């Protein structure tokens, strides 16, 4: 494929719907430029599921991406491929890391957070101004996941704002290499302090648990790099992504009254709204990166060659017309709301139950408390986050009570 045919992904994420449509129109997979790195964007859900479960596709760039060393030195998204945790692990190494982390995010631990999450949401709603306009991304979608993940991980309350800043920047794909390097250093500094604190004064939190965890097969502990990068993964994935799903669900419900009517009249549940939001507006649009271990023939006759990078384009795949009828339309009552928002295969997100619980709880309590809430601007006027990864808005201005005369 010639250079002219490579689609350059917009680092500011200004018009993702048009970009995802362009990807689908180019076939099951197409070469793209992602901040200067060439990769195969896969937007066909059947092909993507196949690749996500294939032993011929790895997430270990050090082992299976010849361009790894030269890329991480100059690529703004280096952290996404250079971390040492289950996100970038392959084979037995991935199984070992996931086996050690999974108990900390068990169904029992997640279910035990239900009452805490409800209390947190109620407290946040109590503090919202009921006159004028309030940004529900800033004052609702942000505070809840930060509080939940902070409690789960044992992050002191006075450090959570600093974690928020550096995690936000991990997902910001418009920053320079230098800006991202400085942000990574700041993030690691915070994590090192957290680890040292929990080594000295362990508690009932996930950080203390991971420090103490030993692999059931060989008795090994997480290395310092694995521990630090696992904490980075859990805090980042458990926070930023949930913020986006809350943002997108609220935005949709406030601009499509029929969906709220479906809930209020019993045609669907809050869980249905969560799943349709995950399908229609997943928290992550594109997830860097995977790598072909062998030549992989594609349905249209092209070949992903061994060593080439693969970009999972989840948002484009979720709305593929071969998967869902009227795929661009949000419909919480649709019978099948299958999606890839949490990935697929062995790398499926361990935090999915927690994210679903948080979003459903926020929506239920928000619309019980403020049934007449209104978006304070047109949806088309909402600015997107400057990211080709993170799928949310810069702000979600809302009037919680109708204006007089409305």
C-alpha positions, 0 to 999 in steps of 0.5 A: 500500500502506498504512503498516500493511501495510509489514513493518518489518525487525528491526534485531537480526535475532533471527528471520531465518527467520520474517522471510524466510518472512513476506517470501515469503508477501507475494509476489514483492516487498513494501514493507518498512521498513529502519531508517526507509527504505522499500524493496521487498524482493524475495524471489522468485528469478526476479524478483530475477535479472531486476532484478539484470540490468536496465538499469532498476535502478541501484546509484547512489543519487546519480543515481537515488534522489531520497531520497539526500541527505536519507537519508544524513544521518540513516540508520545504513546511509548508508555502504552507499549513499554509498561511491564504488566498484563496489558503488554504481556503475552503467553505464560507471562500474561497468564502469571500476571493476570492470575496474580491480579485477578483476586484483587478485582474479584466479583466478591470484592466488587459486589462489596463496593455497592453500598460504598458506591451508592453513598459516594454518589449520593454525597456527590449529588448532595453537593451539586448546585441546583440552580444555573449550570453544572458541568457533570463531567467535572463534578460527577463523572470525575469524582466517583471513579477517582473516589472508588479507585482511590479507596480500592487502591489505598490512594490517600485522598490528598493525592487523588487530584495529582493522580487524576492530572497525570492519568488524564495526560496518559490518554492525551494524544496531543502532547509532545514527546517531552511533555509525555516523558515528564508526565510519565516521570511524575506518574511513576514518582507518585506510584513509588511513594504509594508502594513505599507507603504500603510496604511500610504500613500495609492495609486492606487495599489492593496495593497492599494485596498486590505487594503481598501476592505470590504466584500460586505456581512458582511462589514469585512476587511481582517485580518492582516494575511489574507492581508499579506498572500494574498499579498504573494499569488498574488506576488508569483503566479504572478511572479514565474509562469509567469517567468517559462512559458516565459522560457519554451515557448522561449526554445521550440520555439528555439528548434522547428523551425516548431512552429515558422513557424506555427506562421509566416505562419498563422497556429496558433497565439501567444495565441496558443503557450501560451496555448500549453506551459501551457499544455506541460510545466506548470509553476507548476508541483505539487501543495501542498496540498488538503485533503479528508474530507471523504473516496473517492473511486478511479476508480481502487478500492483504497480509499483515506481515510478521512484526507489523503493529496492529491497532484494535479500533474498538469504536469503529468495530462496535458500530459495524453494519455487519454486526448491528442493524442501524448500528449508528443509532443508540437504542437501549432496547435493542435485543443484542448490545454486544460490543468490544468496549472491554476487549476480547479474549485473554485480555478482557478487562478485569475491571468490567464488573466494577465499571458497569456497577459504577455507571449504572449506579450513577445513572439511576441515582442521578435521574431519580434525584433530577428527573427533569435535568437538561443539557445546557447546550446542543450536543453538537456544541460539546467539544471532544477530548483531544485524544484519539484514544479516550472517548469523552467530552471536555465538559457536559454542562447541565441544568439540573432543574428546568429554567423558569417557564420551561 
